[in-house]
Amino acid sequence: MLRFLRRSYAVFKAYFISDFIRSHGFIYGLMSMGLWIIMFTIPVTLFTPGGVSRDEVASRIYVGIMLFYYFSAASWDWAAELRWMIMNGRLEYYITSGAGFAPHYFGILPFTLIWLCIALVFNYVLLSIVWAPPAITIINYYAFAVGFILYTVSLIGYALLLGSSMLSTGSTGFFVEFLSFILPVATGGLFPLKQSPEILKTIALLTPFSYPAELIRYSLLGIEPVVSIENAILIGGVYGALFLILGVIVFRIQLRKALRNGFPTVSLW
């Protein structure tokens, strides 16, 4: 256990020094983040009915940003990390040394949480300047807790499936970039399904992400889900669990194939 924690701390320290101290990625990340948020506020106004106050608009945007960045963390920090480990040989080292890559992910978890907290604080300040201070209040603690847990379960399943594609094909960064931007929109992460076009609503309800996203949005904004709270919890729980099981099965199959045939050569960005 002590060795596990030492390895995890070494990973966290390396990532922290690399991103926050030695490189300018932290500053560039905040600059691009601000640009994207300003661009995102434009389509949000199209889905906002008349008579809605500016602070309510800012609150809806802020919740959408929160769900979007959590989704992005699953894409880049959890799934795409396998690709970087394949590229620099760390994955093979972890396996051959018997250490496994669990300490690596345990080490980057606090790094991910730090980035998420910084992103949320930065966007709160930005929205306060551009629109109004977001009025975020947890209206229903039970719905928020259940929604957050179910959203995490669904994202872990998604990260496992996306990571499986890294192990089998060496998917390029463009593929991850495309998914991390399209899926939050298509699954109801950015906009309330109640005010979304019918086709987007139908597509979103076919995914496991929409139900916990609706629960989180209801608990923070009071926007009623397109399905009842009970059905959102039931369907989201069952769907999320099945999605996670599928992700685990596919990931284990692809990992066995990679161990038998070798890891793919990653090309392009």
C-alpha positions in Angstrom: 0.0 0.0 0.0 2.8 2.4 0.9 4.5 1.6 -2.5 1.3 2.3 -4.3 0.9 5.7 -2.6 4.6 6.6 -3.3 4.1 5.8 -7.0 0.8 7.8 -7.1 2.5 10.8 -5.4 5.4 10.7 -7.9 2.9 10.8 -10.8 1.0 13.7 -9.2 4.2 15.6 -8.5 5.5 15.2 -12.1 2.2 16.3 -13.6 1.8 19.2 -11.2 5.4 20.5 -11.8 5.0 20.0 -15.6 1.7 21.9 -16.0 1.7 24.5 -13.3 5.4 25.4 -12.8 7.6 24.6 -15.8 5.3 25.0 -18.8 3.0 27.7 -20.0 0.2 25.2 -20.7 -1.7 26.4 -17.6 -1.9 30.0 -18.9 -2.7 29.0 -22.5 -5.3 26.6 -21.2 -7.1 29.4 -19.3 -6.9 31.7 -22.3 -8.4 29.1 -24.7 -11.0 28.3 -22.0 -12.1 31.9 -21.9 -12.5 32.0 -25.7 -14.5 28.8 -25.8 -16.8 30.0 -23.0 -17.6 33.2 -24.8 -18.4 31.2 -27.9 -20.6 28.9 -25.9 -22.7 31.7 -24.5 -23.9 32.6 -28.0 -25.9 29.4 -28.7 -27.1 29.2 -25.1 -29.0 32.4 -25.6 -30.9 30.7 -28.5 -32.3 28.1 -26.1 -33.2 30.6 -23.4 -36.9 31.7 -23.4 -37.9 35.3 -23.0 -38.2 36.8 -19.6 -35.3 34.9 -18.1 -33.0 37.1 -16.0 -29.3 37.5 -16.8 -28.2 35.7 -13.6 -30.4 32.8 -14.5 -28.8 32.6 -18.0 -25.4 32.7 -16.3 -26.4 29.9 -14.0 -27.5 27.7 -16.8 -24.3 28.4 -18.7 -22.3 27.6 -15.6 -24.0 24.3 -15.0 -23.5 23.4 -18.7 -19.8 24.3 -18.3 -19.5 22.1 -15.2 -20.9 19.1 -17.0 -18.9 19.8 -20.1 -15.5 19.9 -18.3 -16.3 16.8 -16.3 -17.0 15.0 -19.6 -13.7 16.4 -21.0 -11.8 15.1 -18.0 -13.1 11.6 -18.8 -12.0 12.0 -22.4 -8.6 13.4 -21.9 -7.4 12.6 -18.3 -8.8 9.1 -18.2 -9.2 7.7 -21.7 -6.6 9.6 -23.8 -4.0 9.1 -21.0 -3.7 5.5 -22.3 -2.6 6.9 -25.6 0.1 9.0 -24.1 1.3 6.1 -22.0 1.5 3.9 -25.2 3.4 6.7 -27.1 6.2 7.1 -24.4 6.4 3.4 -23.4 5.0 3.9 -19.9 2.2 1.4 -20.3 4.6 -1.4 -21.3 6.8 -0.5 -18.3 3.9 -0.5 -15.9 2.8 -4.0 -17.1 6.2 -5.6 -17.3 7.3 -4.2 -13.9 4.1 -5.6 -12.3 3.1 -2.2 -11.0 0.0 -1.9 -13.1 -1.4 1.5 -14.1 -3.7 1.9 -11.2 -1.2 4.0 -9.3 -0.8 6.3 -12.3 -4.5 7.0 -12.5 -4.7 7.4 -8.7 -1.9 10.0 -9.0 -3.6 12.0 -11.8 -7.0 12.1 -10.0 -6.2 15.0 -7.7 -4.5 16.8 -10.6 -7.8 16.4 -12.5 -9.8 17.7 -9.6 -7.4 20.7 -9.2 -7.9 21.6 -12.9 -11.7 21.2 -12.6 -11.8 23.5 -9.6 -9.6 26.1 -11.3 -11.7 25.9 -14.4 -15.0 26.4 -12.5 -13.6 29.4 -10.5 -12.2 31.0 -13.7 -15.5 30.5 -15.5 -17.5 31.9 -12.6 -15.4 35.0 -12.7 -15.7 35.2 -16.5 -19.5 34.8 -16.5 -19.8 37.4 -13.7 -18.0 39.9 -16.0 -19.8 38.9 -19.3 -23.3 38.1 -18.0 -23.9 38.2 -14.3 -22.7 36.2 -11.2 -24.3 32.7 -11.6 -26.8 32.0 -8.8 -25.9 28.4 -7.9 -27.8 26.8 -5.1 -28.4 23.1 -4.4 -32.1 22.8 -4.3 -32.3 19.1 -3.9 -29.3 17.4 -2.3 -30.5 13.9 -2.9 -31.0 14.5 -6.7 -27.6 16.2 -6.8 -25.8 13.4 -5.1 -27.5 10.7 -7.1 -27.0 12.6 -10.4 -23.3 13.2 -9.7 -22.7 9.5 -8.8 -24.6 8.3 -11.9 -22.9 10.8 -14.2 -19.5 9.6 -12.8 -20.4 5.9 -13.4 -21.5 6.7 -17.0 -18.3 8.6 -17.6 -16.1 5.8 -16.3 -17.9 3.4 -18.7 -17.4 5.9 -21.5 -13.7 6.3 -20.6 -13.2 2.6 -20.6 -14.8 2.2 -24.0 -12.8 5.1 -25.4 -9.6 3.7 -23.8 -10.4 0.4 -25.4 -10.2 2.1 -28.8 -6.8 3.4 -27.8 -5.6 -0.1 -27.0 -7.0 -1.6 -30.2 -6.4 1.0 -32.9 -4.3 3.8 -31.3 -7.0 6.4 -32.0 -5.8 9.9 -32.9 -6.2 12.9 -30.7 -8.6 14.4 -33.3 -11.1 11.5 -32.6 -11.0 12.3 -28.9 -11.3 16.0 -29.5 -14.4 15.4 -31.7 -16.1 13.2 -29.1 -15.3 15.5 -26.2 -17.0 18.4 -27.9 -19.9 16.6 -29.7 -21.1 14.2 -27.1 -21.8 16.7 -24.3 -24.0 18.6 -26.7 -25.7 15.5 -28.1 -26.3 14.0 -24.7 -28.0 17.0 -23.0 -24.9 18.1 -21.1 -24.9 21.8 -22.2 -28.6 22.6 -22.6 -31.8 21.6 -20.8 -33.6 18.8 -22.8 -36.9 20.5 -22.0 -35.8 23.5 -24.2 -33.9 21.5 -26.8 -35.0 20.6 -30.3 -37.0 17.3 -30.4 -34.4 15.5 -32.4 -31.7 16.4 -29.9 -33.9 15.4 -27.0 -34.6 12.0 -28.6 -30.9 11.4 -29.2 -29.9 12.4 -25.7 -32.4 10.1 -24.1 -30.8 7.2 -25.9 -27.6 7.7 -24.0 -26.8 7.1 -20.3 -25.5 10.6 -19.8 -28.7 12.5 -20.2 -30.5 11.2 -17.1 -27.9 12.1 -14.5 -27.3 15.4 -16.3 -31.0 16.2 -16.0 -30.9 15.3 -12.3 -27.9 17.6 -11.7 -29.5 20.5 -13.6 -32.8 20.0 -11.7 -30.9 20.0 -8.3 -29.0 23.2 -9.1 -31.4 25.2 -11.3 -34.8 23.8 -10.6 -35.4 22.9 -14.2 -37.8 19.9 -14.4 -36.4 16.9 -16.3 -38.2 15.6 -19.4 -38.9 12.5 -17.4 -39.9 12.2 -13.8 -37.3 12.3 -11.1 -38.0 8.7 -10.1 -37.7 7.5 -13.7 -34.5 9.5 -14.2 -32.9 7.9 -11.2 -34.2 4.4 -12.2 -33.3 4.6 -15.9 -30.1 6.4 -15.3 -29.0 3.9 -12.6 -29.7 0.8 -14.7 -28.4 2.4 -17.9 -25.3 3.7 -16.2 -24.5 0.3 -14.6 -25.0 -1.6 -17.8 -22.8 0.9 -19.6 -20.1 0.5 -17.0 -20.2 -3.3 -17.2 -20.0 -3.1 -21.0 -17.0 -0.7 -20.7 -15.2 -3.1 -18.3 -15.8 -6.1 -20.5 -14.6 -4.4 -23.7 -11.6 -2.9 -22.0 -10.5 -6.3 -20.6 -10.9 -7.9 -24.0 -8.9 -5.3 -25.7 -6.2 -5.3 -23.0 -5.8 -9.1 -23.4 -5.5 -8.7 -27.2 -2.9 -5.9 -26.7 -0.9 -8.1 -24.3 -1.0 -10.9 -26.8 -0.4 -9.0 -30.1 1.4 -5.9 -28.8 0.2 -2.3 -28.5 -0.6 -0.4 -31.7 1.7 2.2 -33.1 0.1 5.6 -32.5 0.3 7.9 -35.5 -0.9 11.5 -36.1 -1.9 13.8 -33.3 
